[in-house]
Amino acid sequence: MDYAETRELIRLRYELRHLLIYRTAEATEAARAVLARISALVATDAEEAATIGPEIARWQVSLSLTA
């Protein structure tokens, strides 16, 4: 990952933390989009994808997106 991608990943994680606070229907939909963007961002980097995979699973559970 280059510097810009790393910064975006940090920004997306920050956004997810805020969405966790609100837990509205709009926040849930926004969280789905953010998680999809994170997955797409790390898809090209196997090491980063291995690190982020469990984190994405935790976010899905925390935001009740597994259903």
C-alpha positions in Angstrom: 0.0 0.0 0.0 1.2 3.5 -0.8 1.0 6.5 1.5 -2.4 7.7 0.1 -4.0 4.3 0.5 -2.7 4.0 4.1 -4.1 7.5 5.0 -7.5 6.5 3.4 -7.5 3.3 5.5 -6.9 5.3 8.7 -9.7 7.7 7.7 -12.1 4.9 7.0 -11.3 3.3 10.4 -12.0 6.6 12.1 -15.3 6.9 10.2 -16.3 3.4 11.4 -15.7 4.3 15.0 -18.1 7.2 14.6 -20.7 5.1 12.9 -20.5 2.7 15.8 -21.6 5.5 18.1 -24.8 6.4 16.2 -26.1 3.0 15.1 -29.0 4.4 13.0 -30.2 2.8 9.8 -28.3 5.4 7.9 -25.1 4.7 9.9 -25.5 1.0 9.2 -25.7 1.6 5.5 -22.8 3.9 5.6 -20.8 1.3 7.5 -21.5 -1.3 4.9 -20.1 1.1 2.3 -17.1 1.9 4.3 -16.4 -1.8 5.0 -16.7 -2.6 1.3 -14.3 0.3 0.5 -11.8 -1.1 3.1 -12.0 -4.5 1.6 -11.4 -3.2 -1.9 -8.5 -1.0 -0.7 -6.6 -3.9 0.9 -7.5 -6.5 -1.8 -4.3 -5.8 -3.7 -2.0 -6.2 -0.7 -2.1 -9.8 0.7 -0.3 -8.9 3.9 -2.6 -6.0 4.6 -5.7 -8.1 3.7 -4.6 -10.8 6.2 -4.4 -8.2 8.9 -7.6 -6.4 8.0 -9.8 -9.5 7.6 -10.3 -10.2 11.3 -10.8 -6.4 11.9 -13.6 -6.3 9.3 -15.2 -9.3 10.9 -15.2 -7.5 14.3 -16.7 -4.4 12.7 -19.5 -6.5 11.2 -20.3 -8.0 14.5 -20.1 -4.7 16.4 -22.4 -3.1 13.8 -24.6 -6.1 13.6 -24.0 -6.5 9.9 -23.6 -10.3 9.9 -27.3 -11.0 9.4 
